[in-house]
Amino acid sequence: DFKNPKTFNEKLIYRILYDRSEIYTFLADKLKGRIFVAGILSGSKDILKKDSPLYKDIDSLKEELLKTNECKYLPKLYGIYDNIYDINFSILPDSFVLKTNHDAGGYVIVEDKKEFLKDTKRFSEAMRKLKEHLEKNYYLIFREWHYRGIKPRIFAEELLKNEENGLLDTYKFHIFDKNDMKNNYVQVTTDRFENYQRTMMTSSWEIAPFNFIYEIPTKIPPKPQSLEAMWDLALKLASPFDYVRVDLYQNKDKIYVGELTFTHGAAIEQLVPGEWDEKLGALWHQKRLVDVTK
């Protein structure tokens, strides 16, 4: 019942169908999202107001976006491009990642620029992948409304790696309640590209009694060194919203913000066990960002 939602996934669908605030579109844009993160973490109270840079066209925001490099919680932004032919590899560092701002999966990891440019097959495949993603409207896949209006761009960003030269694990904070921490959970994602593992953890770092799609694991993942600071960061970024997933990366005492996700799993990820769909739904006290015509 999407008009009177009770479960977590019903409430995600409600957000897609009825809570069509343009704020969600701005923050689903991986580039404009940087402006929100830098603004909130610098104490700005006006970042979501109508005169905010978020309401401006992405092409007029290059200077504003490069200023977000001053925020210590964001990976360095090296360049923004309309298409693959605009990428000036000569001024990019030895390692970086190329991403599209408007969808999922549109990324190319470059660990060694010289090797990458020398390998013509790999290079052409990478450029073809980015071109295909650039031409794709992600809204058409799952009908998540907020992806529809993002203007597609490619950007080059700092490649985040740990001491062992591996990619950082992801910590996805599901924030339902800013006042009671036991109602919030963190989704720990490890070995994203080789041996994908997902564990839901409580705020006290115990395995939660549910999972999305996957069975509940028994092994507790290592507790990140900066967990308390990560929770503080996630709560600040979630402060304007009734529910949001805040994705963070951590490397020892360094924390980086990945993105904010408003419709987790496109509202099609089953809860294991199923009763937790309603239990999580009960934690989500909905408030629409905007009223829309029914």
N, C-alpha and C positions, 0 to 999 in steps of 0.2 A: 504494500500500500504506500505508494510514493508521496501521496498528498498528506498522509498521516503516518509518517515513518516511525518505526520503533527500533529496528535493528540498525547496526552500524552501516551495512551496505545499503539499506533503504535510505538512510540519511545522506550518504554520499550521492545517491541518485537524485534525491531531493535537491541537493546543492547544484547538481548539473542542470536539472530541469527548471528550478524556480529561483535560485539565488544567483542571478547572473550579474553580479557586480563586476565592473571592469577592473576593479582592484585585483581580482583573481587572475585576469589576463595579464596585467602588468607584472605580477609576481611569478607567474608561470614562465615568463620570458627570462631566460637565464642571464641576460644582460641587464635588463631593467631591475631584476631582482637584486643585483649588486647594489643599486642605489638605495633600495629599501633597507637592506642589511646595514650598509654604512650609515644610513640616516638613523635608524632605530638604535644602533649601538653607540652612536655619538650623542644620543639623548634628544634627537629632534622629535618634536610633538606634532610637526606639520607635514610629515613625509607622505601621509595618505590624503591630504587636503587637495582641493582642486588646483591650487597653484603649484603643486609639487612637480618636479621634473618627470615623475612617472607618467604624467598625462601628455607629455610632449612626444613628438615623433622620434623614433629611435635614431634617425639620421641626423638629428640636431643635438644629440646627446654625447657625441664622442668625447668632448672635453670633460663633461660631467662623469662619464664612465671611467675614463682614465684616472680621475681624481679618487675613485674608489680604491685605488692601489694604496692609498694612505691608511686604509682599514686593515689592521693586522690580522683580522680573521678571514680575509678573502685571498684566494690565490691571485698572483700577479696577472694582470690583463696586459697582453702585449700588442694586440691589434684586432680590429673589427673590419670585416670584408663583406661586400655585396655578393661576391661570387668567388669561385676557386681561382680565377685568373688575376684577382687583385692581391693575392697573398704574396708578400715580398719575403721570401725565405731568407734572403741575405741579411736581414736585420733581426731575425728571430734568434733566440739563444740556442745552445746545443741540444737542449731537450725541451719539449713543450707538448701540449695536447691541442688539437684542433677540434672545435665543437660547433654544432649548430645550436642556436638559442631557443628553438621553438618546438622541439620534439624530444623523444627518447632514443638512445642508441646512435645518435649522430655524432660520433667522435672518432678521432684517429690519434693514437698514442705514438709520439715520436720520441724515442729514448736517445737516439743518436742521429742528429740532423744530417751529417755527412753520409752515413750509411743509408739513411732513408732516401736521400736525393740520388744516390748512386744506383740504388735498386729500382730500375725503371718499371719493372712489373709491379712491385709493391707500391711505388709512387702512383702509378696510373690507377691501380685498384683503389687506393685511398682517395684520390681525387674524384673518381667515379662515385664512390660511396658518399662523399660529402655533397656532390652535385645532386645525387638522387634524394638525399635527405632534405636538401635545400628546396627541392621542388615538391616536397610532400607536405600536405596539410594534415597535421597530426590529428586534428579534430575528426577527420573522416574515418579514423580507425575505431575509436571507442565512443565518439560523439561527446567527448568531454568539452563542453562549450567554451571554456576559457582558453583553450588552445587555438580556437578558430581565428582570432584577430591578431595574432602575433606576426609581426613582419619578420620573415626569415633572414637571418644573417649567420655568417661564419665568424668565429672569433678564436684567437690563439691565447692560451692561458698557461700558467705555470703547471708543470707536471709534478704532482705531489708524490713523493716516495719516502719510504722509511729508511732506517740505517742499513738494512740489508739490501737496499736498492729495489725493494718490492713496492707494489702499490698499497696505499693505505686502506685499512678496513673502514667500513662505513657504519655509522651509528645513527639510526633513524628514530628520532624522538617523537612518539605519538602523544601530543599534548591535548588532554581533555579538560584539565582542571588546574588552574594556576595557584589554587589555595591548598589543595590536598594532594601531596605528591604520590600517595599510594594509588591514585587514579590515573597515573601516567606511566607509560611503558617505553622501553627503548628496544628497537629491533637491531640486533647485531648481525651484520652481514660480513662474512669473511670469505677469502679465496674466491672473489667474485668472478674471475675469468677461468679458473681451473677446476676447483672442487667446491662449488657454491654451497655455503652453509648459512642458514638463517635461524637465529635463536631470539625469542622474545624474553626480555628481562624486566623485572620489576625495578622500581626506583631504589630499592635496597639491594640490588644486584643478586636477585634470586631468579631462577628460571620461572617464568610466568606459566600459569596453567592453560595456556592456549598458544596457537601459532597460526600464521596465515599459510594455507595450502599444505605446508610440510608438517610431518609428525613432530610432536614435542621432543626435542633432544634431551639427553640426560647429562651431557658434558657442559659444564659451565665455562663459557669463554673467559679469557683473561680480562680482569677488570682494568679499564684504561686508567692511566695515571692521573688524567685530568677530568675524571668523571664528574666531580662536583661542579667544576667550572663549565663543563659542557651542559649540565642541567641548567645552570644559571643563564647561559647563552640561549639555550632552546626556549626557556620560559620568556625571556625578553623578546625574542623574535616572534613568539606565539601570542604575545600580549593583546593584539587587536582582534584576535579570532576566537571563535567558539571551539573549533578543532582544527588543527593543522599538524602535518608531519614535517619536522625540521631535520634535515639531513646534515650531519656533521662528520668531519674526518679528524683524526687525532694522531699526532706523532710526538710522543713524550709530552712535553709541556706546550706544544703548539696545537692549536685548534683552528680548523678551517670550516667555513660554512659552504656546503654544497648547494642545496636548493630548498625551497619550501614546496610541499606537495599538498594539494587541497582535495584531491580525489584518489586516495591510496588505491593502487592496483586497479584503477579504472572501475572500481566498485564491483569487480567480478572475482575477487579472491575469497574463497570460502574459509571460514574460521574452523579450526580443529581444536576441540570438539565444537560442533555446530551451535551449542547453547551460548557460546561466547559472542556470537553475532548480536544477540539481544542484550547480553551483559555490557558489551562495549557501547551499544546504542544507548543504554540507560545512562552511561557516563557523559554522553554528548548532549549538553543543554544548548539547543540550537538558538541562534539569533542571526537573522539574515543581515548581510551588509547593506542590502538594498531591497526595497519592495518593487516587485515587477507586476505588470498586468497579467492576470491569470488567463 
